[in-house]
């Protein structure tokens, strides 16, 4: 778990890397059954005949997994109060059973709110990278974070 950080503790250009996780065939199929029931995510035989030549993870699964890898680091545990949205989602390469993903992040912007001095927006670029170093996904999250020393600091979101 990382030390408690708040909006004011982040700097533009700051980078980090998560631990890795290996995605399994059963995880790909399970996620697809619940959230993205397309044949190339669900059926090994149908996926082999698809343009992908085999089973691939849903892009939404990849996004969720890469976001989770960053969040598990605990960097935003003390300050996160949600997000107004995600921008620029790009699925760059298929994720296959047995791939190990890591999440690289870079701080793009630290913007205190002009109307609510207790908070602000941290714009962070996420890039999911596989075991070969290839980028498989990128997206930008607009994190709504508490500011250091403001009322409510340290309370859970």
Backbone as JSON Lines, residues from 0, in Angstrom:
{"i":0,"aa":"X","n":[0.85,-1.18,0.0],"ca":[0.0,0.0,0.0],"c":[0.89,1.24,0.0]}
{"i":1,"aa":"X","n":[0.53,2.2,-0.8],"ca":[1.3,3.45,-0.91],"c":[0.93,4.39,0.23]}
{"i":2,"aa":"X","n":[1.78,5.38,0.45],"ca":[1.47,6.4,1.45],"c":[0.26,7.21,0.98]}
{"i":3,"aa":"X","n":[-0.45,7.83,1.93],"ca":[-1.61,8.65,1.56],"c":[-1.16,9.82,0.71]}
{"i":4,"aa":"X","n":[-1.8,9.96,-0.43],"ca":[-1.51,11.07,-1.32],"c":[-2.81,11.79,-1.63]}
{"i":5,"aa":"X","n":[-2.67,13.06,-1.96],"ca":[-3.8,13.92,-2.3],"c":[-3.46,14.64,-3.6]}
{"i":6,"aa":"X","n":[-4.42,15.34,-4.15],"ca":[-4.23,16.02,-5.43],"c":[-2.92,16.81,-5.46]}
{"i":7,"aa":"X","n":[-2.64,17.55,-4.4],"ca":[-1.48,18.44,-4.35],"c":[-0.15,17.7,-4.39]}
{"i":8,"aa":"X","n":[-0.17,16.39,-4.16],"ca":[1.06,15.6,-4.11],"c":[1.5,15.08,-5.48]}
{"i":9,"aa":"X","n":[0.68,15.25,-6.5],"ca":[1.01,14.75,-7.83],"c":[1.65,15.84,-8.67]}
{"i":10,"aa":"X","n":[2.55,15.45,-9.57],"ca":[3.25,16.38,-10.44],"c":[3.09,15.95,-11.89]}
{"i":11,"aa":"X","n":[2.92,16.93,-12.77],"ca":[2.83,16.63,-14.2],"c":[4.07,15.85,-14.64]}
{"i":12,"aa":"X","n":[3.83,14.83,-15.45],"ca":[4.91,14.01,-15.96],"c":[5.3,12.85,-15.07]}
{"i":13,"aa":"X","n":[4.79,12.82,-13.85],"ca":[5.09,11.72,-12.93],"c":[4.6,10.4,-13.54]}
{"i":14,"aa":"X","n":[5.45,9.38,-13.47],"ca":[5.12,8.08,-14.06],"c":[5.2,6.98,-13.02]}
{"i":15,"aa":"X","n":[4.44,5.92,-13.24],"ca":[4.52,4.74,-12.38],"c":[4.16,3.5,-13.17]}
{"i":16,"aa":"X","n":[4.48,2.34,-12.57],"ca":[4.18,1.05,-13.2],"c":[3.6,0.12,-12.15]}
{"i":17,"aa":"X","n":[2.56,-0.6,-12.51],"ca":[1.92,-1.54,-11.59],"c":[2.62,-2.89,-11.63]}
{"i":18,"aa":"X","n":[2.22,-3.74,-10.73],"ca":[2.58,-5.15,-10.79],"c":[1.85,-5.76,-11.99]}
{"i":19,"aa":"X","n":[2.19,-6.98,-12.33],"ca":[1.56,-7.65,-13.46],"c":[0.55,-8.69,-13.03]}
{"i":20,"aa":"X","n":[-0.32,-9.03,-13.96],"ca":[-1.28,-10.1,-13.74],"c":[-1.46,-10.85,-15.06]}
{"i":21,"aa":"X","n":[-1.57,-12.17,-14.96],"ca":[-1.76,-13.01,-16.14],"c":[-3.24,-13.33,-16.29]}
{"i":22,"aa":"X","n":[-3.76,-13.12,-17.48],"ca":[-5.18,-13.33,-17.75],"c":[-5.38,-14.75,-18.31]}
{"i":23,"aa":"X","n":[-6.4,-15.43,-17.82],"ca":[-6.65,-16.81,-18.23],"c":[-7.81,-16.89,-19.2]}
{"i":24,"aa":"X","n":[-7.88,-18.01,-19.9],"ca":[-8.99,-18.27,-20.82],"c":[-10.33,-18.22,-20.08]}
{"i":25,"aa":"X","n":[-10.38,-18.84,-18.91],"ca":[-11.65,-18.87,-18.17],"c":[-12.07,-17.47,-17.72]}
{"i":26,"aa":"X","n":[-11.13,-16.62,-17.34],"ca":[-11.47,-15.23,-16.97],"c":[-12.03,-14.47,-18.17]}
{"i":27,"aa":"X","n":[-11.43,-14.67,-19.34],"ca":[-11.9,-14.0,-20.56],"c":[-13.34,-14.42,-20.85]}
{"i":28,"aa":"X","n":[-13.6,-15.7,-20.81],"ca":[-14.94,-16.21,-21.12],"c":[-15.94,-15.77,-20.06]}
{"i":29,"aa":"X","n":[-15.57,-15.85,-18.8],"ca":[-16.46,-15.44,-17.71],"c":[-16.87,-13.97,-17.86]}
{"i":30,"aa":"X","n":[-15.91,-13.1,-18.1],"ca":[-16.23,-11.67,-18.27],"c":[-17.16,-11.49,-19.47]}
{"i":31,"aa":"X","n":[-16.83,-12.13,-20.58],"ca":[-17.64,-11.99,-21.8],"c":[-19.07,-12.48,-21.6]}
{"i":32,"aa":"X","n":[-19.24,-13.56,-20.87],"ca":[-20.59,-14.06,-20.61],"c":[-21.43,-13.01,-19.89]}
{"i":33,"aa":"X","n":[-20.81,-12.27,-18.99],"ca":[-21.53,-11.27,-18.22],"c":[-21.69,-9.94,-18.94]}
{"i":34,"aa":"X","n":[-20.66,-9.5,-19.69],"ca":[-20.65,-8.11,-20.14],"c":[-20.42,-7.88,-21.63]}
{"i":35,"aa":"X","n":[-19.88,-8.83,-22.36],"ca":[-19.56,-8.59,-23.77],"c":[-19.65,-9.89,-24.56]}
{"i":36,"aa":"X","n":[-20.88,-10.41,-24.73],"ca":[-21.06,-11.74,-25.31],"c":[-20.88,-11.79,-26.83]}
{"i":37,"aa":"X","n":[-19.66,-11.56,-27.27],"ca":[-19.34,-11.71,-28.69],"c":[-18.55,-13.01,-28.86]}
{"i":38,"aa":"X","n":[-18.74,-13.67,-29.99],"ca":[-18.19,-15.02,-30.19],"c":[-16.68,-15.09,-30.02]}
{"i":39,"aa":"X","n":[-15.94,-14.07,-30.43],"ca":[-14.47,-14.12,-30.31],"c":[-13.98,-13.91,-28.88]}
{"i":40,"aa":"X","n":[-14.92,-13.61,-27.95],"ca":[-14.6,-13.55,-26.52],"c":[-15.11,-14.79,-25.78]}
{"i":41,"aa":"X","n":[-16.04,-15.52,-26.38],"ca":[-16.75,-16.6,-25.7],"c":[-16.41,-18.02,-26.15]}
{"i":42,"aa":"X","n":[-16.16,-18.17,-27.44],"ca":[-16.11,-19.5,-28.04],"c":[-14.77,-19.71,-28.73]}
{"i":43,"aa":"X","n":[-13.97,-20.64,-28.23],"ca":[-12.64,-20.88,-28.76],"c":[-12.69,-21.26,-30.24]}
{"i":44,"aa":"X","n":[-13.64,-22.1,-30.63],"ca":[-13.76,-22.54,-32.02],"c":[-14.15,-21.38,-32.93]}
{"i":45,"aa":"X","n":[-15.16,-20.62,-32.53],"ca":[-15.59,-19.47,-33.33],"c":[-14.48,-18.41,-33.39]}
{"i":46,"aa":"X","n":[-13.78,-18.22,-32.28],"ca":[-12.71,-17.22,-32.23],"c":[-11.58,-17.59,-33.18]}
{"i":47,"aa":"X","n":[-11.31,-18.9,-33.33],"ca":[-10.24,-19.35,-34.24],"c":[-10.55,-18.98,-35.69]}
{"i":48,"aa":"X","n":[-11.84,-18.88,-36.0],"ca":[-12.28,-18.54,-37.37],"c":[-12.45,-17.03,-37.55]}
{"i":49,"aa":"X","n":[-12.3,-16.28,-36.48],"ca":[-12.47,-14.82,-36.54],"c":[-11.21,-14.15,-37.08]}
{"i":50,"aa":"X","n":[-11.29,-12.87,-37.37],"ca":[-10.09,-12.14,-37.82],"c":[-8.95,-12.16,-36.8]}
{"i":51,"aa":"X","n":[-9.26,-12.5,-35.54],"ca":[-8.24,-12.52,-34.49],"c":[-7.5,-13.85,-34.41]}
{"i":52,"aa":"X","n":[-8.05,-14.9,-35.03],"ca":[-7.39,-16.19,-35.06],"c":[-7.35,-16.92,-33.73]}
{"i":53,"aa":"X","n":[-8.15,-16.46,-32.78],"ca":[-8.19,-17.11,-31.47],"c":[-8.93,-16.24,-30.48]}
{"i":54,"aa":"X","n":[-9.16,-16.8,-29.31],"ca":[-9.9,-16.11,-28.25],"c":[-9.16,-14.85,-27.81]}
{"i":55,"aa":"X","n":[-9.9,-13.76,-27.64],"ca":[-9.32,-12.52,-27.12],"c":[-10.22,-11.95,-26.02]}
{"i":56,"aa":"X","n":[-9.61,-11.19,-25.13],"ca":[-10.36,-10.54,-24.05],"c":[-11.16,-9.37,-24.6]}
{"i":57,"aa":"X","n":[-12.29,-9.13,-23.99],"ca":[-13.07,-7.93,-24.29],"c":[-12.22,-6.7,-23.96]}
{"i":58,"aa":"X","n":[-12.35,-5.67,-24.77],"ca":[-11.66,-4.41,-24.48],"c":[-12.09,-3.84,-23.14]}
{"i":59,"aa":"X","n":[-13.36,-4.04,-22.78],"ca":[-13.85,-3.55,-21.49],"c":[-13.21,-4.32,-20.33]}
{"i":60,"aa":"X","n":[-12.95,-5.6,-20.56],"ca":[-12.26,-6.42,-19.57],"c":[-10.83,-5.89,-19.39]}
{"i":61,"aa":"X","n":[-10.16,-5.63,-20.5],"ca":[-8.8,-5.11,-20.45],"c":[-8.75,-3.76,-19.74]}
{"i":62,"aa":"X","n":[-9.69,-2.87,-20.06],"ca":[-9.74,-1.56,-19.4],"c":[-9.93,-1.73,-17.9]}
{"i":63,"aa":"X","n":[-10.88,-2.56,-17.51],"ca":[-11.16,-2.78,-16.09],"c":[-9.95,-3.36,-15.37]}
{"i":64,"aa":"X","n":[-9.3,-4.31,-15.99],"ca":[-8.14,-4.95,-15.39],"c":[-6.99,-3.96,-15.22]}
{"i":65,"aa":"X","n":[-6.72,-3.17,-16.25],"ca":[-5.62,-2.2,-16.16],"c":[-5.92,-1.12,-15.12]}
{"i":66,"aa":"X","n":[-7.17,-0.7,-15.02],"ca":[-7.55,0.26,-13.99],"c":[-7.35,-0.35,-12.6]}
{"i":67,"aa":"X","n":[-7.8,-1.6,-12.44],"ca":[-7.64,-2.29,-11.16],"c":[-6.18,-2.41,-10.74]}
{"i":68,"aa":"X","n":[-5.3,-2.72,-11.69],"ca":[-3.88,-2.86,-11.38],"c":[-3.31,-1.58,-10.78]}
{"i":69,"aa":"X","n":[-3.73,-0.43,-11.31],"ca":[-3.27,0.83,-10.73],"c":[-3.92,1.06,-9.36]}
{"i":70,"aa":"X","n":[-5.22,0.85,-9.27],"ca":[-5.93,1.13,-8.02],"c":[-5.44,0.25,-6.87]}
{"i":71,"aa":"X","n":[-5.03,-0.97,-7.16],"ca":[-4.51,-1.86,-6.12],"c":[-3.25,-1.33,-5.46]}
{"i":72,"aa":"X","n":[-2.58,-0.4,-6.1],"ca":[-1.37,0.19,-5.51],"c":[-1.73,1.08,-4.32]}
{"i":73,"aa":"X","n":[-2.99,1.49,-4.21],"ca":[-3.44,2.28,-3.07],"c":[-3.1,3.75,-3.13]}
{"i":74,"aa":"X","n":[-2.6,4.21,-4.24],"ca":[-2.15,5.59,-4.38],"c":[-3.27,6.6,-4.15]}
{"i":75,"aa":"X","n":[-4.5,6.25,-4.52],"ca":[-5.63,7.18,-4.41],"c":[-6.57,6.83,-3.26]}
{"i":76,"aa":"X","n":[-6.2,5.88,-2.42],"ca":[-7.1,5.39,-1.37],"c":[-7.58,6.49,-0.43]}
{"i":77,"aa":"X","n":[-6.75,7.44,-0.11],"ca":[-7.11,8.48,0.86],"c":[-7.83,9.67,0.23]}
{"i":78,"aa":"X","n":[-7.79,9.77,-1.1],"ca":[-8.25,11.02,-1.7],"c":[-9.3,10.89,-2.79]}
{"i":79,"aa":"X","n":[-9.55,9.69,-3.3],"ca":[-10.46,9.55,-4.43],"c":[-11.91,9.8,-4.02]}
{"i":80,"aa":"X","n":[-12.59,10.62,-4.81],"ca":[-14.03,10.83,-4.62],"c":[-14.76,10.62,-5.93]}
{"i":81,"aa":"X","n":[-14.18,9.75,-6.79],"ca":[-14.86,9.39,-8.02],"c":[-14.16,9.91,-9.26]}
{"i":82,"aa":"X","n":[-14.95,10.01,-10.33],"ca":[-14.41,10.45,-11.61],"c":[-15.54,10.99,-12.46]}
{"i":83,"aa":"X","n":[-15.31,12.13,-13.12],"ca":[-16.32,12.61,-14.06],"c":[-16.25,11.93,-15.42]}
{"i":84,"aa":"X","n":[-15.25,11.06,-15.64],"ca":[-15.24,10.33,-16.89],"c":[-13.87,9.86,-17.34]}
{"i":85,"aa":"X","n":[-13.92,9.06,-18.41],"ca":[-12.73,8.52,-19.06],"c":[-12.72,9.04,-20.48]}
{"i":86,"aa":"X","n":[-11.54,9.45,-20.93],"ca":[-11.37,9.99,-22.29],"c":[-10.42,9.13,-23.1]}
{"i":87,"aa":"X","n":[-10.54,9.25,-24.4],"ca":[-9.53,8.73,-25.33],"c":[-9.25,7.25,-25.16]}
{"i":88,"aa":"X","n":[-10.27,6.42,-25.02],"ca":[-10.06,4.97,-24.89],"c":[-9.67,4.41,-26.26]}
{"i":89,"aa":"X","n":[-8.54,3.7,-26.29],"ca":[-8.07,3.08,-27.53],"c":[-7.66,1.65,-27.24]}
{"i":90,"aa":"X","n":[-8.26,0.71,-27.98],"ca":[-7.84,-0.69,-27.91],"c":[-6.8,-0.87,-29.0]}
{"i":91,"aa":"X","n":[-5.57,-1.15,-28.6],"ca":[-4.44,-1.1,-29.52],"c":[-4.0,-2.47,-30.04]}
{"i":92,"aa":"X","n":[-4.22,-3.51,-29.25],"ca":[-3.84,-4.87,-29.66],"c":[-4.66,-5.87,-28.85]}
{"i":93,"aa":"X","n":[-4.93,-7.04,-29.44],"ca":[-5.7,-8.05,-28.71],"c":[-4.95,-8.57,-27.48]}
{"i":94,"aa":"X","n":[-5.73,-8.9,-26.46],"ca":[-5.21,-9.54,-25.26],"c":[-5.68,-10.98,-25.29]}
{"i":95,"aa":"X","n":[-4.73,-11.9,-25.17],"ca":[-5.02,-13.33,-25.32],"c":[-4.79,-14.08,-24.0]}
{"i":96,"aa":"X","n":[-5.4,-15.26,-23.88],"ca":[-5.14,-16.08,-22.69],"c":[-3.64,-16.28,-22.52]}
{"i":97,"aa":"X","n":[-3.18,-16.13,-21.28],"ca":[-1.76,-16.29,-20.98],"c":[-0.97,-14.99,-21.02]}
{"i":98,"aa":"X","n":[-1.56,-13.92,-21.55],"ca":[-0.87,-12.62,-21.55],"c":[-0.76,-12.09,-20.12]}
{"i":99,"aa":"X","n":[0.36,-11.47,-19.83],"ca":[0.56,-10.8,-18.54],"c":[0.56,-9.31,-18.79]}
{"i":100,"aa":"X","n":[-0.35,-8.62,-18.12],"ca":[-0.5,-7.17,-18.3],"c":[0.03,-6.41,-17.1]}
{"i":101,"aa":"X","n":[0.57,-5.23,-17.4],"ca":[0.96,-4.24,-16.4],"c":[0.36,-2.92,-16.84]}
{"i":102,"aa":"X","n":[0.22,-2.02,-15.9],"ca":[-0.32,-0.7,-16.23],"c":[0.73,0.36,-15.96]}
{"i":103,"aa":"X","n":[1.04,1.12,-17.0],"ca":[1.91,2.29,-16.87],"c":[1.0,3.51,-16.79]}
{"i":104,"aa":"X","n":[1.33,4.43,-15.87],"ca":[0.54,5.66,-15.76],"c":[1.45,6.87,-15.87]}
{"i":105,"aa":"X","n":[0.86,7.96,-16.35],"ca":[1.56,9.24,-16.42],"c":[0.59,10.35,-16.08]}
{"i":106,"aa":"X","n":[0.99,11.24,-15.18],"ca":[0.17,12.39,-14.81],"c":[0.23,13.41,-15.94]}
{"i":107,"aa":"X","n":[-0.94,13.74,-16.49],"ca":[-1.03,14.72,-17.57],"c":[-1.36,16.12,-17.06]}
{"i":108,"aa":"X","n":[-2.16,16.19,-15.98],"ca":[-2.6,17.49,-15.49],"c":[-3.03,17.37,-14.03]}
{"i":109,"aa":"X","n":[-2.73,18.39,-13.26],"ca":[-3.19,18.52,-11.87],"c":[-3.89,19.87,-11.81]}
{"i":110,"aa":"X","n":[-5.23,19.83,-11.64],"ca":[-6.01,21.06,-11.73],"c":[-6.92,21.23,-10.51]}
{"i":111,"aa":"X","n":[-6.55,22.1,-9.57],"ca":[-7.45,22.39,-8.45],"c":[-8.75,23.01,-8.97]}
{"i":112,"aa":"X","n":[-9.85,22.7,-8.32],"ca":[-11.14,23.26,-8.69],"c":[-11.18,24.75,-8.35]}
{"i":113,"aa":"X","n":[-11.75,25.54,-9.24],"ca":[-11.88,26.98,-8.96],"c":[-13.12,27.26,-8.1]}
{"i":114,"aa":"X","n":[-14.07,26.33,-8.08],"ca":[-15.3,26.56,-7.31],"c":[-15.37,25.75,-6.01]}
{"i":115,"aa":"X","n":[-14.59,24.67,-5.91],"ca":[-14.59,23.81,-4.72],"c":[-13.14,23.62,-4.27]}
{"i":116,"aa":"X","n":[-12.64,24.45,-3.38],"ca":[-11.22,24.42,-3.02],"c":[-10.76,23.14,-2.32]}
{"i":117,"aa":"X","n":[-11.67,22.27,-1.92],"ca":[-11.29,21.04,-1.25],"c":[-10.95,19.9,-2.2]}
{"i":118,"aa":"X","n":[-11.04,20.17,-3.53],"ca":[-10.85,19.09,-4.5],"c":[-10.31,19.6,-5.83]}
{"i":119,"aa":"X","n":[-10.07,18.68,-6.73],"ca":[-9.63,19.03,-8.07],"c":[-9.56,17.79,-8.93]}
{"i":120,"aa":"X","n":[-9.05,17.98,-10.15],"ca":[-8.98,16.91,-11.14],"c":[-7.53,16.54,-11.4]}
{"i":121,"aa":"X","n":[-7.27,15.23,-11.35],"ca":[-5.99,14.66,-11.76],"c":[-6.26,13.91,-13.07]}
{"i":122,"aa":"X","n":[-5.71,14.41,-14.18],"ca":[-5.83,13.7,-15.46],"c":[-4.63,12.77,-15.59]}
{"i":123,"aa":"X","n":[-4.92,11.49,-15.74],"ca":[-3.85,10.49,-15.77],"c":[-4.02,9.59,-16.98]}
{"i":124,"aa":"X","n":[-2.95,9.42,-17.74],"ca":[-2.96,8.5,-18.88],"c":[-2.56,7.12,-18.4]}
{"i":125,"aa":"X","n":[-3.32,6.13,-18.8],"ca":[-3.06,4.72,-18.5],"c":[-2.68,4.03,-19.81]}
{"i":126,"aa":"X","n":[-1.67,3.19,-19.75],"ca":[-1.31,2.35,-20.89],"c":[-1.14,0.93,-20.36]}
{"i":127,"aa":"X","n":[-1.93,0.0,-20.9],"ca":[-1.78,-1.41,-20.57],"c":[-0.73,-2.01,-21.49]}
{"i":128,"aa":"X","n":[0.24,-2.69,-20.9],"ca":[1.37,-3.25,-21.64],"c":[1.44,-4.75,-21.36]}
{"i":129,"aa":"X","n":[1.64,-5.53,-22.42],"ca":[1.75,-6.99,-22.23],"c":[3.19,-7.41,-21.93]}
{"i":130,"aa":"X","n":[3.39,-8.71,-21.79],"ca":[4.7,-9.26,-21.42],"c":[5.78,-9.02,-22.47]}
{"i":131,"aa":"X","n":[5.38,-8.64,-23.69],"ca":[6.34,-8.34,-24.76],"c":[6.66,-6.85,-24.84]}
{"i":132,"aa":"X","n":[6.04,-6.07,-23.96],"ca":[6.26,-4.63,-23.98],"c":[5.36,-3.9,-24.96]}
{"i":133,"aa":"X","n":[4.41,-4.6,-25.55],"ca":[3.49,-3.98,-26.51],"c":[2.3,-3.35,-25.79]}
{"i":134,"aa":"X","n":[1.97,-2.14,-26.18],"ca":[0.79,-1.47,-25.63],"c":[-0.47,-2.13,-26.19]}
{"i":135,"aa":"X","n":[-1.4,-2.5,-25.3],"ca":[-2.63,-3.16,-25.74],"c":[-3.85,-2.25,-25.57]}
{"i":136,"aa":"X","n":[-3.73,-1.24,-24.71],"ca":[-4.84,-0.3,-24.47],"c":[-4.25,1.0,-23.94]}
{"i":137,"aa":"X","n":[-4.94,2.1,-24.23],"ca":[-4.61,3.37,-23.58],"c":[-5.91,4.11,-23.31]}
{"i":138,"aa":"X","n":[-5.91,4.88,-22.22],"ca":[-7.08,5.68,-21.87],"c":[-6.65,6.75,-20.87]}
{"i":139,"aa":"X","n":[-7.46,7.8,-20.77],"ca":[-7.17,8.89,-19.84],"c":[-8.32,8.97,-18.84]}
{"i":140,"aa":"X","n":[-7.98,8.89,-17.55],"ca":[-8.98,9.0,-16.5],"c":[-8.88,10.38,-15.86]}
{"i":141,"aa":"X","n":[-10.03,10.98,-15.66],"ca":[-10.14,12.25,-14.94],"c":[-10.54,11.91,-13.51]}
{"i":142,"aa":"X","n":[-9.55,11.82,-12.63],"ca":[-9.81,11.46,-11.24],"c":[-10.23,12.71,-10.46]}
{"i":143,"aa":"X","n":[-11.31,12.61,-9.72],"ca":[-11.73,13.67,-8.81],"c":[-11.12,13.34,-7.45]}
{"i":144,"aa":"X","n":[-10.22,14.23,-6.98],"ca":[-9.46,13.94,-5.77],"c":[-9.59,15.06,-4.74]}
{"i":145,"aa":"X","n":[-9.5,14.65,-3.47],"ca":[-9.44,15.62,-2.37],"c":[-8.07,16.29,-2.39]}
{"i":146,"aa":"X","n":[-8.03,17.51,-1.86],"ca":[-6.77,18.22,-1.71],"c":[-6.25,18.03,-0.29]}
{"i":147,"aa":"X","n":[-4.95,18.07,-0.15],"ca":[-4.3,17.91,1.15],"c":[-4.67,19.07,2.07]}
{"i":148,"aa":"X","n":[-4.94,18.71,3.35],"ca":[-5.22,19.74,4.35],"c":[-6.63,20.31,4.3]}
{"i":149,"aa":"X","n":[-7.48,19.73,3.48],"ca":[-8.86,20.24,3.36],"c":[-9.79,19.4,4.23]}
{"i":150,"aa":"X","n":[-10.92,19.97,4.58],"ca":[-11.9,19.25,5.38],"c":[-12.27,17.96,4.68]}
{"i":151,"aa":"X","n":[-12.36,16.88,5.45],"ca":[-12.71,15.57,4.89],"c":[-11.5,14.72,4.57]}
{"i":152,"aa":"X","n":[-10.3,15.28,4.7],"ca":[-9.09,14.52,4.42],"c":[-9.05,13.26,5.25]}
{"i":153,"aa":"X","n":[-8.74,12.16,4.59],"ca":[-8.57,10.9,5.29],"c":[-9.84,10.09,5.47]}
{"i":154,"aa":"X","n":[-11.01,10.69,5.21],"ca":[-12.25,9.92,5.31],"c":[-12.43,9.11,4.03]}
{"i":155,"aa":"X","n":[-12.99,7.92,4.13],"ca":[-13.21,7.12,2.93],"c":[-14.24,7.78,2.03]}
{"i":156,"aa":"X","n":[-14.09,7.54,0.71],"ca":[-15.03,8.1,-0.27],"c":[-16.38,7.44,-0.16]}
